[in-house]
Amino acid sequence: MTNTLPLADVKILDLMWVMAGPAGTRVLADYGATLVRVESAKRIDTARTLQPFHNRKPGPDSSALFQNLNTGKLGLSLDLNNEQARDVIRDLVRWADVVTESFSPRAMKMWGLDYESLRKIKPDIIMISSCLMGQTGPMAKFAGFGNLAAAISGFFNLTGWPDRIPAGPFSAYTDYVAPRFTALSILAALDHRRRTGQGQYIDQSQAEATLHFLTPALLDYTVNGRVQGATGNRDPHMAPHGVYPAAGTDRWVAIVVQTEEQWQSLCNVMHRPDLLRDERFMTLEARLAHQDELEAQVSAWTKMLDPFRIEAMLQARGVSAGAVSTTHEVYKDPQFTHRGHFVELEHPTYGHTTVEGSRFRLSRTPAQVNRCAPTLGRDNQYVLETILGYSEEKISELAVAGALE
């Protein structure tokens, strides 16, 4: 194991905001990249307004979600509508290996900061633009959040119950999928530049990034002409397959039976051998045809027991089962604790804040998560003076001109 992180020589000018973009660049910061995150105090990042908040009080530096997305980054506050601020951006482009942005397609061109303009400043620059629908096409200018992209991409039609309105996957779904592709595409572009000396432009559609999770449904349509719909927690090839009530208030357990052997094990654990002889449940085809009755039988058993006890009993017999954990139970989970998933960092306003660690471990060069996300303008002086080499006089001129915030 070495103390040198694998991306220690990578410099990134980060113009991402809200969730999808910052989550992707956070991965690179964990592994040593120097990220200068530019934002505005006049048009505050939406992520700073999202709960949960420290002490349950909203404020520009109190969002725990913002902390989790931007840990390890440097913070520079600029008014990009100010030409002198855009000159600072151009100097940062000369310094950077990568420029990342997640504005609507027209914003960067309006500021004169689009890829064609930036490559004139630095020919080998790598730039990624990550927006909802991509930079081209009839919906390129469609602005919104990940819940809209999930709806447009077809997820809302598949999630929920057949007799109710679409439920959709939790929250801004594409914001949690797209960052994985953001980080990987940047790494691929860096590798290409290392081998060829060539920079490039990456046009990322957050909606398209999620479509691989719909592969079965898309294939079902292209091959069979069948449009899938919402089925709740059921599965067309497994039964029982669902989330069942457990003892206690709003306690649940997920159970999946994949094979006949597992069905027999479930019945034995339930002390219900009679279900094995019931014609409604003797085969998979029969169980799929009588799922309402099947779920009633399973629920009658689960609702009397603690969800974690059910999980343990079924797991011991080879049946897939998992208690539905509360936030408190996840935070105290011994597996996450063992792996150090939750990391406590010093915070200048609240004393400390908790963020997630890296989701994966490199054996020789593990991630380092040791600095909280920037408060507004926290690193203005450091970035301008140390990274860009500006004099005190020039920094003062920028402040007087209103370029700094």
N, C-alpha and C positions, 0 to 999 in steps of 0.2 A: 504494500500500500504506500502511496506517495502523497505528500502534502500539496503537490501541484495539481490543480483541477484541470480536466481535459479541455475546457474552453477558456482557460485563463488568458489566452492571447486574442480572444474575440471581442470586438467592440461593436455595440449595437445602439443606434439612435432609435428610441422606442416612442412612436407617436400613437400607439394603440390606446384604446380606452374601453370602458365598461368591462365586459367579462371575457369574451371569446379570445381577443387578441392578447390581453395581459396574462391570461392563464398559460398561453403558449410560450411567451417570452419568460415567464417565471421559471419554467423548466430550465431554460438556458442560464438564467442567473444562478440557479442552484448548483450548476456545474462550472461556475467560474467566469462566465461572460460578464463584462462590464456593460451595464445598461444605463443609459441616461434617458430617463422617462420624462417627456415633456408634456405638461398639461397647463390648463388655464384656471386661474382663480375666478375669472369673470364667467366662464361657462364651465362650471364645476363638473368633473367626471361623475357620470350617473352612479358608478360603483360606490362613490363616497356617500351616496344617499341611501344605500341599501342596507337593511338590517341583516344580522343582529348588530346592535350598537353597544359599545361599552357603557355600562351603567344604564342601559336602555334609553339613552338620550342621544338623538340625532346630532350630528356635527360633522364638519369636513374631515376630521381626523379620527372619528369614533367608529367607523364601519369596520367590523371584523372581516367582512367579506372582502373589502378593499385591501385590508392587510394581507389576507391569504393570497390574493392575486399578485401582489406587488412587492412581496418580501425580497430583499436583496438588491433592489434597484436604487439608483440615484434619482433624485427629483429636481427638476428644473421647471420653474413657472415662467411661461412666456405668453404674450398676447400675439398670436400669429397673424392677426389683422394689422399688426404694426410692421412696417418694412424693415426696421432695424432688428426686430425680433427674427424675422425671416433670414436676415443676414447671419444671425447667430446659428440658425438651423443649417445654413449652407456651410459654415465653418465646422459644424458638427458632422456634416456629411463628409467633409475632407478627412476628418478623424476616424470615421466609422468604417466598419466592414459591411454592416447590414443596416438598412433603414426599414422599419416596420410601421405600418399605419393601418387604421381600420375606420377611416372616414367614409362618407359616401363618395362615389367615383368622381364627382365634380370638384370636391374640396381641394385636393392637392394640386390639381391643374390651375384652379383659380388663384392659388397662392404662388404659382410658379415653382412648385415643389414636386411635380410629377416625375416619373422615371426618366423620361427623355431629357428633362431639365437637369436632373441630378447626375445623370451619367456624363453630361458635359463637364460637370465639376469634378467627378471622379469616375473614369470610364469603367473601372472594375467593381463598382458598387453593386451590392445585392439589395434588392428591394422587394418586399412582399406587401401586397394590398389585400387585406382580408375584410370582406364586407358580406352582407347577407346573401346576395344573389350573384356576385361576380361583377367584373368591370365592363362586360359587354352583354348585348342581348336586350330583348324588349323589357326585361325587369331589372336592368342594371341600376336604375336610379331608385328602385324601391327601397326605402329605408325602414328600419324597424329592429326588433329584438328577436332573440332565438325562438320565442314561442311562435312568432309569425312564420319563421322559416320552417319550423316543425310542422305547422299547419299546411303550408304550401307544399312541402315535400311529401305529404301523405301520412304522417304519423298520427294525426288526429283522427283519421278515418279508421285506424286500426286499434286505437287504444280507448278503452271504455267498455260499456256494455251495450249489447245489441238493441235493448229497449230504452236506452237513454240517449241524451245528447252527447256528442263527442267529449271525452274528458281530456285527451291529450296527455303526453308524458309530462313528468314533473318539471316545472319552471321553464326557463329559456333553454330548451333541450339542446339545440345545435351549439350553444355556447359551451357545452361540456364535451362535445365530440370534436369540433373543429380544432381546438388547441393542439390536439395530438398531431394533426396533419401540419399545423403551423410550425411546430418545433422540428418535425422531421423534414419538411421541405426546406427550411433554412439550413439545417445540417447538410442536406444533400447538395444545396447550392454552394455552401462553403467548401465541401469536398470537391465539387466540380471546379471551383476557382483555384483551389490548391493544386489541382492536376493540370489545369489549362490556362490559368491566369484570367479567365473570363468571368465577369459578373453576369447577372441575369435578373429578369423581372418575374416575380411569382404572382399570379392572379388567382387568389383563393376565394371560392364561393363556399360560404359556411353551410348553405343548404345542400350543395352537392357533396360536401364532406360527410354527410350523415347517411347518404343513400345506400351505402353498403350494408347498413343495418336492416334495410328493407329488401335485401337480395331475394329471400324466398318468395315474398309477395310479388316482386317485380318479375321474377322468373315464372311464377304461377300465371301471371297475366300474359307474358309474351309467349309462353309455351302452350298454355291451356285456355287462354282467353277469359280466365276467371278473376274477378275483382274481389279480393278479400275484404272483410269487414271486421268490426269490433266483436270480440268474443269474451270480453272480461278477462278472467285469469285462466280460462280453459285452453287446452291444446288439442289440435286435431288428431294427434297420434299417441296421447298419453292420458290416462285417467285412473285414479284421481289426479288432478292437477289444479291446485288452487291455494288460496289463503283462507284459513279457517279460524273461527273465533276460539279463544282460549280463556281460561279462568282469569278474572280481573276485569278492570275497566279498560276498554279499548285495547285489549291484548290479542295478538294474532300469531299464527304460525303457518308457514308455507310448507306444503307437502307435495312432492312429485313422485309418482309411481311410474317407472319406465318399463318394467318387465313383469311377467306373471309371477316370477319368484318374489319380487318386491311386493306385489299385491298380496301374496300369501303371508309374507312377513308382516305387513301392515295389519292384516286381519288377526294374526296371532297376537301381536302386541295389543290390539284393541280387545282381545278376548272375544272375538266375534267369528269363530269358525263357520257359523251358519251362513255368513256372507259368501263364503267360497262355494256353497251349494245353491245359492240363490241364482236362478236363471238370468236375472237382470244384470248380474255382475260376474258371471262365470268366465267370460271372455272379454278381451279389450273392446271388440265390436259391441258387445252387449252393454258394457259400462259406458261407452261413448253415447249409446242410444238412450241411456237412463241416467244422465248426469245429475239431474235435479234430485232424484232419489238417492244417488250415490253420495252427493255432497251432504245431504241431510243426515245420512248414517255416519259419515266421518265427523261432521260438526257436532253431533250429539255426544261423541266421545271426547273431542278436543276441548269443548267448552267447559269441561269439568277439571281440566288439568292446567298446570303452569306451562307456558309455551316453551321454556327452556328444558323442562322435564320431558316434554314431548320430543323436542329436538334430540335430546340425549338418547332416549329409548329407541327412536327410529334410526338414528345414525348408527347405533350399535348393531342394528339388524340389517344395515345396508340400504336403508330407505332414505332418499334425499329429503331432508327436513331442516328448517331453520326458523328460529324464533324471530319475529319482527321486532327489532330493537328500537328503543327510544333513543333520542339524542344523548341523554345521560348515559345510557348503557353502552353506546358506541364509544363515548369518550373514556369510559372506565374499562372498556373491553381489554382483557389480559393479552390478547394477541396483538392489538394495536399498541398497547403499552410496551410489550416486549420489543417490538420493532421500532419504538421511538417515533411513532407516526405523528403525534401531536407535540409540537415544539413551543416552548415558552420563550419569548424574546422580550428584551427591554423596550419600553415605549416611553417617549419623552413626556407625554401628557398623562397617561394612565398607569405608569409604572411598569406594566407588563402587558403583553398581548399573546394570544395563542394562535398559531398557524399550523398547517399541515406540513409534514416533512416531504421529502421526495417520495414519489410513489414507486420508485425502483432503486436498486442498489447496484453500483458498479464496484466490483471487488477491489480493484486497484485504486480507483479514484472516486470514492463515495462523495455524495453531495454535501455541501456545507450550507446550512441555513442558520445564519447568525446575526442578521440585521433586519429590523422591522421595515415595513414599507415607508416611503418618505411622507412626512407631513408636507403641506403646501410650501414650496420654495425652500425646503430644508437644505438642499445642496447647491443652491444658486452660486454661492461664492466659490465653492470647490470646483464646480464644473467650469465656470467662466475663467477662474484664475489658474487652477492647476491643470485641467485638461486642455483648455483652449489657450492658456497663456495670456489672457487679457490683463491689461494694467488696471490699477484701481481707478485711474482717470476714465478709461473706456467703460468700465462697469458702472461708474457714476453717470456717465453720459447715457447709457442704456436705461438706467433707472429714471433719469430726468425725462427721457423721451417716452416713457411709458411702455417700453418693451418688456421690462421685467414686472412680475406680479408677486 
